Amino acid sequence: MYHKERNTAGCAGVWDNFVLTHGETEYLTTYPEEVTFTLEQEEAYLKQKEESDRDAALLAEVDGKVVGTAGVDSLNAAEKTRHRAHFGISIAKAWWGLGIGRALTEACIECARAAGYLQLELEVVADNIRATELYKSVGFIEYGRNPKAFRSRNSGWQENALMRLEL
């Protein structure tokens, strides 16, 4: 569901945004220097998303620059779990608080519904109040916590809230 021809920033913009956002916050899974995939691998990943009926990669652009990305990924294709999808999002810090996260979140929810998923899931660092409030406002509910989900270089253990949305 990623459409390269509609994206003036291209694959490099998506890759650059990934590296940037992972260096701007303690709330994402990796640090920028841990990026192990190449630009070519990112392009292949986005092409797979474009061709998928069940997964989606979305982006937000401002003046041709990628400022945020979000995605919906199938948990797996097994019969027992094919109704579930995972949601992830990141927005460049300079663009926080402008509604981009809400727009991408709502678009991903619609993509998940259109793909036939019945449940959309996410993990969020529990003290990321802005994100948890956004997710609650669109209908996600918390169903559990992992008290040692992340071990941050700067702040030590970070607890993740597990959330889900019935579609």
N, C-alpha and C positions, 0 to 999 in steps of 0.2 A: 504494500500500500504506500510505499515511499515512491514519490514521483520525481525522478532526477530532472526531467525536462522542465518542471515547474520550479526547481530550486536553482536560483542564480548563483548561490554560494558553492554548490557542488559538494562532492564527497569530502574534499579537503576541509571545507567549512564545518562539516559535521565532526570530523576527526579533531580539528582544532578546538571546537567547542567542548568535546569530551575531555580533552587534556586540560583546558582552561578551568572548567567547572570542577573537576576533580582536585584541583589545586586551591580552589577558593573556599571550600567548606569542609568541615569535619563530618558531614552528614552522608557522604557517598562512600561506596564500598572500597575504592582504591585511591592510591596517591598517583599523581600524574606520571611519575617516573616508573610506575609499575605497568604502564601501557606496553603490552607485548605484541599487539597486532599492528600490522603495517597498513599504510593507506590502501594498498591493493586488497588486503583482507577486509578492510572496512567497506570498500566498494563492493566486494563480493557479498558481504553480509547485507548491505542495503539492497543489492539486486535480488537476493533471496527474499527479503521482506516485500519488495515490489511485486514479486511473482506469487507470493503467498496469499491464500484465501483466508488464513486464520491469524497471521501475525501482522503487525504494523509497526512502521517507524515513521514518526511524525517530527516535524521541526518547525520552529518559529524563526522567522527572518525579520530583521529590521534593516532597511536600506541595503539589501543584498547580503547581509552578514547573519550567520546563524547565531542566535542568542539563546536557544533552548532546544532540547530534544526530549522526546518521550516515546515510549513503545509499549506494545502489547505482545507478549510471547506466550505461546502454548506451554503449559506445564509439561506435557508430553502427549503422545498420540494414543496411549493405552486407553482401552474402553472405560475403565473405572475413573479415569481422571481427565478425559478429553473435554469435559465441561468447564475446566478451570484454566485460567490464564493469569499471567503475572504482569504487573504494571510497574514501569519505572520512569523517572523523569529527572531532568536536571536543567536548571536555568542559570545563565551567567549572572553573577552577583549584581552587576550594574543594572540589570533588568528586573531584579526582584521587586515585588510590590506593585507591579503594573497590570496584573491580571493575565500575564502570559501563562503562568502555571495553571491557573483555572481553565483557560482556553484549551491548553494541551490536555489537561486531565479530562475535561468534558469530551473532547474529540476522541480520546482513547477509549472512554466509556462507550461512545457510539460505535467505534470500530469493533470493540469487543462484542457488543450486542449484534452488530451486523454479521460478525463471523460465527455467531451462534453459541458463544460462551454463555454459561449460566452463572458463573462466579468469576469476579476479578479480584486478585489478591495483590498485596504489597507489604513490604516491610519498611518501617520508617524509624529513624533514631527517635526514641521517645521524647527527648527534650527539644526536638525540632517542632516547636509549638505552631509556628506558621503553617508548616506542612500538615501536621496532624489536624489542625482546625480546618484547613482546606478540604482534606479528605473526608472528614466528618460532615462538612457542609454539603458535599455531593452524595452522601449516603453510605460511605464506608463505616463499618463498625469494627471496633477492636475485639479480637477473640483470644489474644494471648500476648505473652511477652517473653523475650529471650534476654535475660539480664546481662549476659556476657557475649552479645552478638558481635560487637566490634571491640578491638583493642587499639585505641587511638594513640599515636605517638605523643600527642599534646595533652589529652585529657583523660587517658586511662580507659577503663571499661565504659562502653556505651550500651545502654539497653535499647533493644529494638521492640517496637510495638508491631504486632502482626494484625493486619486489617484485611477485611474482605467486603465486597459489595455484591449483593445478589442482583443479577441483571434480569 
